[in-house]
Amino acid sequence: MDLGEDMNTLSKKFPKEELFNLSSQLKRAADSIALNISEGSILQSGKEYRKFLGYSIRSIAEVVTCLHKAKRRNYIKLDEFEIFYKNCFDLMNMTIAFRNKIKD
């Protein structure tokens, strides 16, 4: 949830021409992380929940790619990138570890 809010705030710093491109993609990918976790957690088998956690993990990777693009386009500074990259890295590792604990 926090990452989604952080990416929403961060995307507001991007140029207006990115409103329907990188800004939108970053926000949708970040929101998708929590939404897939939530959707998969309700009335699903372990196998289905693992599938939705996989979607979340892929969304984290998408956020990281958006962050790389933002850095390359000079929309964010290196120190901001490094903080958000570490947050994504940690979240991805936690999500993978959690998914690995769920039984089919």
DRENPA-3360 file (N, C-alpha, C; in nm, 2 decimals, always signed):
BEGIN
1 = MDLGEDMN = +0.08/-0.12/+0.00/+0.00/+0.00/+0.00/+0.09/+0.13/+0.00 ~ +0.19/+0.12/+0.08/+0.28/+0.24/+0.09/+0.35/+0.27/-0.04 ~ +0.40/+0.16/-0.11/+0.47/+0.18/-0.23/+0.38/+0.25/-0.34 ~ +0.25/+0.21/-0.34/+0.15/+0.27/-0.43/+0.14/+0.42/-0.41 ~ +0.13/+0.45/-0.28/+0.12/+0.60/-0.25/+0.25/+0.67/-0.28 ~ +0.36/+0.61/-0.25/+0.49/+0.67/-0.28/+0.51/+0.70/-0.43 ~ +0.47/+0.60/-0.51/+0.48/+0.61/-0.66/+0.38/+0.71/-0.71 ~ +0.26/+0.72/-0.65/+0.17/+0.83/-0.69/+0.23/+0.96/-0.67;
9 = TLSKKFPK = +0.29/+0.98/-0.55/+0.35/+1.11/-0.52/+0.47/+1.14/-0.61 ~ +0.55/+1.04/-0.63/+0.67/+1.05/-0.72/+0.63/+1.09/-0.86 ~ +0.53/+1.03/-0.92/+0.49/+1.05/-1.05/+0.44/+1.19/-1.08 ~ +0.40/+1.26/-0.97/+0.36/+1.40/-0.99/+0.47/+1.49/-1.02 ~ +0.60/+1.45/-1.00/+0.72/+1.52/-1.03/+0.75/+1.51/-1.18 ~ +0.69/+1.41/-1.25/+0.73/+1.39/-1.39/+0.67/+1.50/-1.48 ~ +0.73/+1.53/-1.59/+0.68/+1.63/-1.68/+0.53/+1.59/-1.73 ~ +0.46/+1.70/-1.76/+0.32/+1.68/-1.80/+0.31/+1.58/-1.92;
17 = EELFNLSS = +0.40/+1.58/-2.01/+0.39/+1.49/-2.13/+0.40/+1.35/-2.09 ~ +0.44/+1.32/-1.97/+0.44/+1.18/-1.92/+0.31/+1.14/-1.85 ~ +0.21/+1.23/-1.85/+0.09/+1.20/-1.77/+0.02/+1.07/-1.81 ~ +0.01/+1.05/-1.94/-0.06/+0.93/-1.99/+0.04/+0.82/-2.04 ~ +0.17/+0.84/-2.00/+0.27/+0.74/-2.04/+0.33/+0.68/-1.91 ~ +0.45/+0.73/-1.88/+0.53/+0.67/-1.77/+0.46/+0.69/-1.63 ~ +0.41/+0.81/-1.61/+0.34/+0.84/-1.49/+0.22/+0.74/-1.46 ~ +0.14/+0.73/-1.56/+0.02/+0.64/-1.55/+0.07/+0.49/-1.53;
25 = QLKRAADS = +0.17/+0.45/-1.61/+0.22/+0.31/-1.60/+0.27/+0.28/-1.46 ~ +0.35/+0.38/-1.41/+0.41/+0.36/-1.28/+0.30/+0.35/-1.17 ~ +0.20/+0.44/-1.17/+0.10/+0.43/-1.07/+0.01/+0.30/-1.08 ~ -0.02/+0.26/-1.21/-0.10/+0.14/-1.22/-0.02/+0.02/-1.18 ~ +0.11/+0.01/-1.21/+0.19/-0.11/-1.17/+0.20/-0.11/-1.02 ~ +0.22/+0.00/-0.95/+0.24/+0.01/-0.81/+0.11/-0.03/-0.74 ~ +0.00/+0.02/-0.79/-0.13/-0.01/-0.73/-0.17/-0.16/-0.75 ~ -0.12/-0.21/-0.86/-0.15/-0.35/-0.89/-0.09/-0.45/-0.79;
33 = IALNISEG = +0.02/-0.41/-0.73/+0.08/-0.50/-0.63/-0.01/-0.53/-0.52 ~ -0.06/-0.43/-0.45/-0.16/-0.45/-0.34/-0.29/-0.51/-0.39 ~ -0.34/-0.47/-0.50/-0.47/-0.51/-0.55/-0.46/-0.66/-0.58 ~ -0.35/-0.71/-0.64/-0.34/-0.86/-0.66/-0.33/-0.94/-0.53 ~ -0.25/-0.89/-0.44/-0.24/-0.95/-0.31/-0.38/-0.97/-0.25 ~ -0.46/-0.86/-0.25/-0.59/-0.86/-0.19/-0.68/-0.95/-0.26 ~ -0.68/-0.94/-0.40/-0.77/-1.03/-0.47/-0.74/-1.18/-0.45 ~ -0.62/-1.21/-0.45/-0.58/-1.35/-0.43/-0.60/-1.41/-0.29;
41 = SILQSGKE = -0.62/-1.32/-0.20/-0.63/-1.37/-0.06/-0.77/-1.41/-0.02 ~ -0.87/-1.37/-0.09/-1.01/-1.40/-0.06/-1.06/-1.52/-0.13 ~ -1.10/-1.62/-0.05/-1.18/-1.73/-0.10/-1.10/-1.80/-0.22 ~ -0.97/-1.81/-0.21/-0.89/-1.88/-0.31/-0.82/-2.00/-0.25 ~ -0.78/-2.09/-0.34/-0.70/-2.20/-0.29/-0.56/-2.15/-0.28 ~ -0.47/-2.23/-0.21/-0.33/-2.19/-0.20/-0.27/-2.17/-0.34 ~ -0.30/-2.26/-0.43/-0.25/-2.25/-0.57/-0.29/-2.12/-0.63 ~ -0.41/-2.08/-0.62/-0.46/-1.95/-0.68/-0.40/-1.83/-0.61;
49 = YRKFLGYS = -0.38/-1.84/-0.48/-0.32/-1.73/-0.41/-0.18/-1.71/-0.45 ~ -0.11/-1.82/-0.47/+0.03/-1.81/-0.52/+0.04/-1.75/-0.66 ~ -0.07/-1.78/-0.74/-0.07/-1.72/-0.88/-0.09/-1.57/-0.87 ~ -0.17/-1.52/-0.78/-0.19/-1.38/-0.76/-0.07/-1.31/-0.70 ~ +0.00/-1.38/-0.61/+0.12/-1.32/-0.56/+0.23/-1.31/-0.67 ~ +0.23/-1.41/-0.76/+0.31/-1.40/-0.88/+0.29/-1.28/-0.96 ~ +0.16/-1.24/-0.98/+0.12/-1.12/-1.05/+0.18/-1.00/-0.98 ~ +0.17/-1.00/-0.84/+0.22/-0.89/-0.76/+0.37/-0.88/-0.78;
57 = IRSIAEVV = +0.44/-0.99/-0.78/+0.59/-0.99/-0.80/+0.62/-0.93/-0.94 ~ +0.55/-0.96/-1.04/+0.57/-0.91/-1.17/+0.54/-0.76/-1.17 ~ +0.44/-0.72/-1.10/+0.42/-0.57/-1.09/+0.53/-0.50/-1.02 ~ +0.59/-0.56/-0.92/+0.70/-0.49/-0.86/+0.82/-0.48/-0.96 ~ +0.84/-0.58/-1.04/+0.94/-0.57/-1.14/+0.91/-0.46/-1.24 ~ +0.78/-0.44/-1.27/+0.74/-0.33/-1.36/+0.77/-0.20/-1.30 ~ +0.74/-0.18/-1.17/+0.77/-0.06/-1.10/+0.92/-0.03/-1.11 ~ +1.00/-0.13/-1.09/+1.15/-0.11/-1.09/+1.19/-0.06/-1.23;
65 = TCLHKAKR = +1.13/-0.12/-1.34/+1.16/-0.08/-1.47/+1.12/+0.07/-1.50 ~ +1.01/+0.11/-1.45/+0.96/+0.25/-1.46/+1.06/+0.34/-1.38 ~ +1.10/+0.30/-1.27/+1.20/+0.38/-1.19/+1.33/+0.40/-1.27 ~ +1.37/+0.29/-1.33/+1.50/+0.30/-1.42/+1.47/+0.40/-1.53 ~ +1.36/+0.39/-1.60/+1.33/+0.48/-1.70/+1.32/+0.63/-1.65 ~ +1.26/+0.65/-1.54/+1.25/+0.78/-1.48/+1.39/+0.84/-1.45 ~ +1.48/+0.75/-1.40/+1.61/+0.80/-1.37/+1.69/+0.83/-1.50 ~ +1.67/+0.75/-1.60/+1.74/+0.77/-1.72/+1.70/+0.90/-1.79;
73 = RNYIKLDE = +1.57/+0.93/-1.77/+1.51/+1.05/-1.83/+1.53/+1.18/-1.74 ~ +1.60/+1.16/-1.63/+1.63/+1.26/-1.53/+1.51/+1.32/-1.47 ~ +1.41/+1.24/-1.44/+1.29/+1.28/-1.37/+1.31/+1.26/-1.22 ~ +1.40/+1.17/-1.18/+1.43/+1.15/-1.04/+1.58/+1.15/-1.03 ~ +1.62/+1.19/-0.91/+1.76/+1.19/-0.87/+1.81/+1.05/-0.83 ~ +1.94/+1.03/-0.84/+1.99/+0.90/-0.81/+1.96/+0.86/-0.66 ~ +1.96/+0.95/-0.57/+1.93/+0.91/-0.43/+1.79/+0.87/-0.41 ~ +1.70/+0.93/-0.48/+1.56/+0.89/-0.48/+1.54/+0.75/-0.54;
81 = FEIFYKNC = +1.60/+0.73/-0.66/+1.60/+0.61/-0.72/+1.65/+0.49/-0.63 ~ +1.76/+0.52/-0.56/+1.82/+0.41/-0.48/+1.73/+0.38/-0.36 ~ +1.66/+0.48/-0.30/+1.57/+0.45/-0.19/+1.45/+0.36/-0.24 ~ +1.39/+0.41/-0.35/+1.27/+0.33/-0.41/+1.31/+0.20/-0.46 ~ +1.43/+0.19/-0.52/+1.48/+0.06/-0.57/+1.49/-0.04/-0.45 ~ +1.55/+0.01/-0.34/+1.57/-0.08/-0.23/+1.44/-0.12/-0.17 ~ +1.34/-0.03/-0.16/+1.21/-0.06/-0.11/+1.14/-0.17/-0.20 ~ +1.16/-0.16/-0.33/+1.10/-0.26/-0.42/+1.17/-0.39/-0.41;
89 = FDLMNMTI = +1.31/-0.39/-0.39/+1.38/-0.51/-0.38/+1.34/-0.58/-0.25 ~ +1.33/-0.51/-0.14/+1.28/-0.57/-0.02/+1.14/-0.63/-0.03 ~ +1.05/-0.55/-0.09/+0.91/-0.60/-0.10/+0.91/-0.72/-0.19 ~ +0.99/-0.72/-0.30/+0.99/-0.84/-0.38/+1.04/-0.96/-0.31 ~ +1.14/-0.95/-0.23/+1.20/-1.06/-0.16/+1.10/-1.11/-0.05 ~ +1.03/-1.02/+0.02/+0.93/-1.06/+0.12/+0.81/-1.13/+0.05 ~ +0.77/-1.08/-0.07/+0.66/-1.14/-0.14/+0.69/-1.28/-0.19 ~ +0.81/-1.29/-0.24/+0.86/-1.43/-0.29/+0.86/-1.52/-0.17;
97 = AFRNKIKD = +0.92/-1.48/-0.06/+0.93/-1.57/+0.06/+0.79/-1.61/+0.11 ~ +0.70/-1.51/+0.11/+0.56/-1.54/+0.15/+0.50/-1.64/+0.06 ~ +0.51/-1.62/-0.07/+0.45/-1.71/-0.17/+0.51/-1.85/-0.16 ~ +0.64/-1.86/-0.13/+0.70/-1.99/-0.11/+0.65/-2.07/+0.01 ~ +0.59/-2.00/+0.11/+0.54/-2.06/+0.23/+0.39/-2.11/+0.21 ~ +0.33/-2.07/+0.11/+0.19/-2.11/+0.09/+0.18/-2.24/+0.03 ~ +0.10/-2.33/+0.09/+0.08/-2.46/+0.03/-0.03/-2.46/-0.07 ~ -0.01/-2.55/-0.17/-0.11/-2.57/-0.27/-0.23/-2.63/-0.21;
% end
